[in-house]
């Protein structure tokens, strides 16, 4: 890990997020890496494609 990379706070470095039904998803903050760089380009707010349970679809 470089000095400009930080462990992702959303997934706590695992690269996965879990909902209340224990479904696992790739972290949308770090892209599944587990780390976020200070120099990564931050995406503008984008509308995600979701199902009826508000789970992100790719």
Biopython code that builds the backbone (N, CA, C, O; Angstrom):
import numpy as np
from Bio.PDB.StructureBuilder import StructureBuilder

atoms = [
    (1, "UNK", "N", (0.854, -1.179, 0.000)),
    (1, "UNK", "CA", (0.000, 0.000, 0.000)),
    (1, "UNK", "C", (0.890, 1.229, 0.000)),
    (1, "UNK", "O", (1.771, 1.366, 0.849)),
    (2, "UNK", "N", (0.659, 2.122, -0.955)),
    (2, "UNK", "CA", (1.430, 3.340, -1.042)),
    (2, "UNK", "C", (0.952, 4.381, -0.044)),
    (2, "UNK", "O", (-0.074, 4.214, 0.615)),
    (3, "UNK", "N", (1.721, 5.461, 0.051)),
    (3, "UNK", "CA", (1.370, 6.501, 1.012)),
    (3, "UNK", "C", (0.124, 7.277, 0.594)),
    (3, "UNK", "O", (-0.471, 7.973, 1.417)),
    (4, "UNK", "N", (-0.282, 7.168, -0.678)),
    (4, "UNK", "CA", (-1.466, 7.875, -1.148)),
    (4, "UNK", "C", (-2.696, 6.973, -1.184)),
    (4, "UNK", "O", (-3.743, 7.396, -1.676)),
    (5, "UNK", "N", (-2.602, 5.747, -0.680)),
    (5, "UNK", "CA", (-3.743, 4.848, -0.677)),
    (5, "UNK", "C", (-4.224, 4.618, 0.745)),
    (5, "UNK", "O", (-3.429, 4.515, 1.679)),
    (6, "UNK", "N", (-5.523, 4.542, 0.889)),
    (6, "UNK", "CA", (-6.140, 4.345, 2.195)),
    (6, "UNK", "C", (-7.127, 3.194, 2.098)),
    (6, "UNK", "O", (-7.765, 3.001, 1.063)),
    (7, "UNK", "N", (-7.252, 2.435, 3.172)),
    (7, "UNK", "CA", (-8.217, 1.351, 3.205)),
    (7, "UNK", "C", (-9.619, 1.933, 3.053)),
    (7, "UNK", "O", (-9.961, 2.931, 3.687)),
    (8, "UNK", "N", (-10.409, 1.307, 2.219)),
    (8, "UNK", "CA", (-11.772, 1.780, 1.942)),
    (8, "UNK", "C", (-12.612, 1.688, 3.208)),
    (8, "UNK", "O", (-12.685, 0.631, 3.835)),
    (9, "UNK", "N", (-13.243, 2.789, 3.581)),
    (9, "UNK", "CA", (-14.079, 2.817, 4.783)),
    (9, "UNK", "C", (-15.418, 2.130, 4.556)),
    (9, "UNK", "O", (-16.026, 1.636, 5.505)),
    (10, "UNK", "N", (-15.882, 2.091, 3.321)),
    (10, "UNK", "CA", (-17.182, 1.486, 3.039)),
    (10, "UNK", "C", (-17.151, -0.029, 3.218)),
    (10, "UNK", "O", (-18.074, -0.605, 3.796)),
    (11, "UNK", "N", (-16.092, -0.680, 2.723)),
    (11, "UNK", "CA", (-16.017, -2.146, 2.796)),
    (11, "UNK", "C", (-14.968, -2.628, 3.791)),
    (11, "UNK", "O", (-14.755, -3.833, 3.930)),
    (12, "UNK", "N", (-14.318, -1.707, 4.478)),
    (12, "UNK", "CA", (-13.275, -2.005, 5.464)),
    (12, "UNK", "C", (-12.134, -2.819, 4.870)),
    (12, "UNK", "O", (-11.534, -3.648, 5.555)),
    (13, "UNK", "N", (-11.834, -2.581, 3.593)),
    (13, "UNK", "CA", (-10.700, -3.217, 2.936)),
    (13, "UNK", "C", (-10.972, -4.580, 2.335)),
    (13, "UNK", "O", (-10.065, -5.186, 1.764)),
    (14, "UNK", "N", (-12.193, -5.082, 2.445)),
    (14, "UNK", "CA", (-12.501, -6.416, 1.918)),
    (14, "UNK", "C", (-12.841, -6.401, 0.433)),
    (14, "UNK", "O", (-12.694, -7.419, -0.243)),
    (15, "UNK", "N", (-13.291, -5.265, -0.081)),
    (15, "UNK", "CA", (-13.705, -5.169, -1.478)),
    (15, "UNK", "C", (-15.139, -5.598, -1.710)),
    (15, "UNK", "O", (-15.627, -5.549, -2.839)),
    (16, "UNK", "N", (-15.828, -6.022, -0.645)),
    (16, "UNK", "CA", (-17.212, -6.470, -0.772)),
    (16, "UNK", "C", (-18.109, -5.725, 0.202)),
    (16, "UNK", "O", (-17.695, -5.384, 1.310)),
    (17, "UNK", "N", (-19.332, -5.480, -0.221)),
    (17, "UNK", "CA", (-20.358, -4.927, 0.650)),
    (17, "UNK", "C", (-21.411, -5.999, 0.862)),
    (17, "UNK", "O", (-21.585, -6.874, 0.013)),
    (18, "UNK", "N", (-22.115, -5.941, 1.987)),
    (18, "UNK", "CA", (-23.147, -6.921, 2.279)),
    (18, "UNK", "C", (-24.411, -6.187, 2.719)),
    (18, "UNK", "O", (-24.352, -5.250, 3.515)),
    (19, "UNK", "N", (-25.560, -6.626, 2.189)),
    (19, "UNK", "CA", (-26.808, -6.004, 2.610)),
    (19, "UNK", "C", (-27.388, -6.743, 3.810)),
    (19, "UNK", "O", (-26.776, -7.683, 4.318)),
    (20, "UNK", "N", (-28.552, -6.327, 4.259)),
    (20, "UNK", "CA", (-29.149, -6.921, 5.458)),
    (20, "UNK", "C", (-29.613, -8.363, 5.256)),
    (20, "UNK", "O", (-29.867, -9.071, 6.231)),
    (21, "UNK", "N", (-29.724, -8.803, 4.010)),
    (21, "UNK", "CA", (-30.074, -10.194, 3.727)),
    (21, "UNK", "C", (-28.831, -11.046, 3.468)),
    (21, "UNK", "O", (-28.932, -12.193, 3.033)),
    (22, "UNK", "N", (-27.660, -10.470, 3.742)),
    (22, "UNK", "CA", (-26.346, -11.112, 3.606)),
    (22, "UNK", "C", (-25.975, -11.441, 2.162)),
    (22, "UNK", "O", (-25.233, -12.392, 1.914)),
    (23, "UNK", "N", (-26.488, -10.660, 1.205)),
    (23, "UNK", "CA", (-26.037, -10.753, -0.182)),
    (23, "UNK", "C", (-24.750, -9.950, -0.278)),
    (23, "UNK", "O", (-24.674, -8.846, 0.262)),
    (24, "UNK", "N", (-23.746, -10.475, -0.949)),
    (24, "UNK", "CA", (-22.465, -9.793, -1.104)),
    (24, "UNK", "C", (-22.375, -9.151, -2.480)),
    (24, "UNK", "O", (-22.789, -9.730, -3.484)),
    (25, "UNK", "N", (-21.825, -7.941, -2.504)),
    (25, "UNK", "CA", (-21.667, -7.175, -3.735)),
    (25, "UNK", "C", (-20.279, -6.568, -3.786)),
    (25, "UNK", "O", (-19.670, -6.297, -2.751)),
    (26, "UNK", "N", (-19.782, -6.357, -5.000)),
    (26, "UNK", "CA", (-18.523, -5.647, -5.167)),
    (26, "UNK", "C", (-18.699, -4.226, -4.659)),
    (26, "UNK", "O", (-19.693, -3.572, -4.978)),
    (27, "UNK", "N", (-17.758, -3.747, -3.884)),
    (27, "UNK", "CA", (-17.835, -2.400, -3.324)),
    (27, "UNK", "C", (-17.841, -1.372, -4.440)),
    (27, "UNK", "O", (-16.973, -1.392, -5.313)),
    (28, "UNK", "N", (-18.808, -0.480, -4.415)),
    (28, "UNK", "CA", (-18.927, 0.551, -5.446)),
    (28, "UNK", "C", (-18.039, 1.754, -5.156)),
    (28, "UNK", "O", (-17.851, 2.602, -6.028)),
    (29, "UNK", "N", (-17.493, 1.844, -3.951)),
    (29, "UNK", "CA", (-16.624, 2.966, -3.605)),
    (29, "UNK", "C", (-15.210, 2.721, -4.124)),
    (29, "UNK", "O", (-14.628, 3.591, -4.771)),
    (30, "UNK", "N", (-14.656, 1.541, -3.844)),
    (30, "UNK", "CA", (-13.271, 1.242, -4.246)),
    (30, "UNK", "C", (-13.206, 0.366, -5.488)),
    (30, "UNK", "O", (-12.117, 0.108, -6.001)),
    (31, "UNK", "N", (-14.340, -0.093, -5.978)),
    (31, "UNK", "CA", (-14.356, -0.949, -7.155)),
    (31, "UNK", "C", (-13.890, -2.366, -6.875)),
    (31, "UNK", "O", (-13.529, -3.087, -7.805)),
    (32, "UNK", "N", (-13.889, -2.779, -5.622)),
    (32, "UNK", "CA", (-13.485, -4.127, -5.253)),
    (32, "UNK", "C", (-12.026, -4.271, -4.874)),
    (32, "UNK", "O", (-11.579, -5.370, -4.544)),
    (33, "UNK", "N", (-11.266, -3.170, -4.914)),
    (33, "UNK", "CA", (-9.844, -3.223, -4.573)),
    (33, "UNK", "C", (-9.610, -3.296, -3.070)),
    (33, "UNK", "O", (-8.657, -3.930, -2.618)),
    (34, "UNK", "N", (-10.467, -2.657, -2.303)),
    (34, "UNK", "CA", (-10.274, -2.578, -0.865)),
    (34, "UNK", "C", (-9.515, -1.336, -0.445)),
    (34, "UNK", "O", (-9.418, -1.035, 0.744)),
    (35, "UNK", "N", (-8.971, -0.605, -1.425)),
    (35, "UNK", "CA", (-8.205, 0.612, -1.135)),
    (35, "UNK", "C", (-8.648, 1.734, -2.051)),
    (35, "UNK", "O", (-9.027, 1.502, -3.200)),
    (36, "UNK", "N", (-8.599, 2.944, -1.539)),
    (36, "UNK", "CA", (-8.966, 4.133, -2.304)),
    (36, "UNK", "C", (-7.752, 5.048, -2.339)),
    (36, "UNK", "O", (-7.160, 5.339, -1.300)),
    (37, "UNK", "N", (-7.385, 5.496, -3.512)),
    (37, "UNK", "CA", (-6.242, 6.370, -3.677)),
    (37, "UNK", "C", (-6.660, 7.825, -3.606)),
    (37, "UNK", "O", (-7.759, 8.185, -4.030)),
    (38, "UNK", "N", (-5.785, 8.660, -3.070)),
    (38, "UNK", "CA", (-6.046, 10.098, -3.058)),
    (38, "UNK", "C", (-6.119, 10.659, -4.466)),
    (38, "UNK", "O", (-6.773, 11.673, -4.706)),
    (39, "UNK", "N", (-5.442, 9.992, -5.399)),
    (39, "UNK", "CA", (-5.338, 10.515, -6.752)),
    (39, "UNK", "C", (-6.310, 9.877, -7.734)),
    (39, "UNK", "O", (-6.331, 10.251, -8.907)),
    (40, "UNK", "N", (-7.116, 8.921, -7.280)),
    (40, "UNK", "CA", (-8.112, 8.324, -8.173)),
    (40, "UNK", "C", (-9.113, 9.384, -8.576)),
    (40, "UNK", "O", (-9.501, 10.240, -7.780)),
    (41, "UNK", "N", (-9.520, 9.309, -9.824)),
    (41, "UNK", "CA", (-10.553, 10.254, -10.259)),
    (41, "UNK", "C", (-11.865, 9.853, -9.616)),
    (41, "UNK", "O", (-12.285, 8.698, -9.692)),
    (42, "UNK", "N", (-12.487, 10.796, -9.000)),
    (42, "UNK", "CA", (-13.759, 10.522, -8.346)),
    (42, "UNK", "C", (-14.857, 10.660, -9.375)),
    (42, "UNK", "O", (-14.932, 11.650, -10.103)),
    (43, "UNK", "N", (-15.708, 9.651, -9.422)),
    (43, "UNK", "CA", (-16.812, 9.676, -10.374)),
    (43, "UNK", "C", (-17.840, 10.709, -9.937)),
    (43, "UNK", "O", (-18.083, 10.914, -8.748)),
    (44, "UNK", "N", (-18.418, 11.336, -10.909)),
    (44, "UNK", "CA", (-19.526, 12.234, -10.627)),
    (44, "UNK", "C", (-20.693, 11.385, -10.157)),
    (44, "UNK", "O", (-20.720, 10.174, -10.380)),
    (45, "UNK", "N", (-21.641, 12.011, -9.516)),
    (45, "UNK", "CA", (-22.824, 11.271, -9.095)),
    (45, "UNK", "C", (-23.481, 10.662, -10.322)),
    (45, "UNK", "O", (-23.812, 11.359, -11.281)),
    (46, "UNK", "N", (-23.664, 9.354, -10.273)),
    (46, "UNK", "CA", (-24.301, 8.690, -11.393)),
    (46, "UNK", "C", (-25.469, 7.881, -10.857)),
    (46, "UNK", "O", (-25.458, 7.427, -9.712)),
    (47, "UNK", "N", (-26.451, 7.711, -11.680)),
    (47, "UNK", "CA", (-27.620, 6.947, -11.287)),
    (47, "UNK", "C", (-27.335, 5.482, -11.571)),
    (47, "UNK", "O", (-26.996, 5.113, -12.696)),
    (48, "UNK", "N", (-27.474, 4.650, -10.550)),
    (48, "UNK", "CA", (-27.221, 3.225, -10.691)),
    (48, "UNK", "C", (-28.497, 2.503, -11.107)),
    (48, "UNK", "O", (-29.605, 2.903, -10.751)),
    (49, "UNK", "N", (-28.313, 1.433, -11.867)),
    (49, "UNK", "CA", (-29.417, 0.580, -12.244)),
    (49, "UNK", "C", (-29.696, -0.360, -11.072)),
    (49, "UNK", "O", (-28.819, -1.131, -10.683)),
    (50, "UNK", "N", (-30.893, -0.309, -10.509)),
    (50, "UNK", "CA", (-31.215, -1.115, -9.333)),
    (50, "UNK", "C", (-32.464, -1.953, -9.582)),
    (50, "UNK", "O", (-33.280, -1.634, -10.447)),
    (51, "UNK", "N", (-32.600, -3.047, -8.798)),
    (51, "UNK", "CA", (-33.816, -3.864, -8.886)),
    (51, "UNK", "C", (-34.854, -3.347, -7.896)),
    (51, "UNK", "O", (-34.657, -2.301, -7.277)),
    (52, "UNK", "N", (-35.950, -4.069, -7.743)),
    (52, "UNK", "CA", (-37.051, -3.613, -6.869)),
    (52, "UNK", "C", (-36.652, -3.559, -5.399)),
    (52, "UNK", "O", (-37.328, -2.911, -4.600)),
    (53, "UNK", "N", (-35.557, -4.234, -5.030)),
    (53, "UNK", "CA", (-35.058, -4.199, -3.647)),
    (53, "UNK", "C", (-33.906, -3.216, -3.477)),
    (53, "UNK", "O", (-33.210, -3.245, -2.462)),
    (54, "UNK", "N", (-33.701, -2.348, -4.463)),
    (54, "UNK", "CA", (-32.635, -1.354, -4.471)),
    (54, "UNK", "C", (-31.241, -1.953, -4.431)),
    (54, "UNK", "O", (-30.319, -1.333, -3.900)),
    (55, "UNK", "N", (-31.068, -3.159, -4.989)),
    (55, "UNK", "CA", (-29.745, -3.760, -5.126)),
    (55, "UNK", "C", (-29.170, -3.311, -6.459)),
    (55, "UNK", "O", (-29.869, -3.305, -7.473)),
    (56, "UNK", "N", (-27.915, -2.942, -6.458)),
    (56, "UNK", "CA", (-27.278, -2.424, -7.667)),
    (56, "UNK", "C", (-27.097, -3.546, -8.691)),
    (56, "UNK", "O", (-26.586, -4.619, -8.368)),
    (57, "UNK", "N", (-27.518, -3.287, -9.921)),
    (57, "UNK", "CA", (-27.351, -4.221, -11.023)),
    (57, "UNK", "C", (-26.259, -3.690, -11.942)),
    (57, "UNK", "O", (-26.187, -2.489, -12.202)),
    (58, "UNK", "N", (-25.416, -4.584, -12.429)),
    (58, "UNK", "CA", (-24.364, -4.180, -13.377)),
    (58, "UNK", "C", (-24.584, -4.800, -14.710)),
    (58, "UNK", "O", (-23.800, -4.574, -15.632)),
]
sb = StructureBuilder()
sb.init_structure("model")
sb.init_model(0)
sb.init_chain("A")
sb.init_seg("    ")
for serial, (resi, resn, name, xyz) in enumerate(atoms, 1):
    if name == "N":
        sb.init_residue(resn, " ", resi, " ")
    sb.init_atom(name, np.array(xyz, "f"), 0.0, 1.0, " ", f" {name:<3s}", serial, name[0])
structure = sb.get_structure()
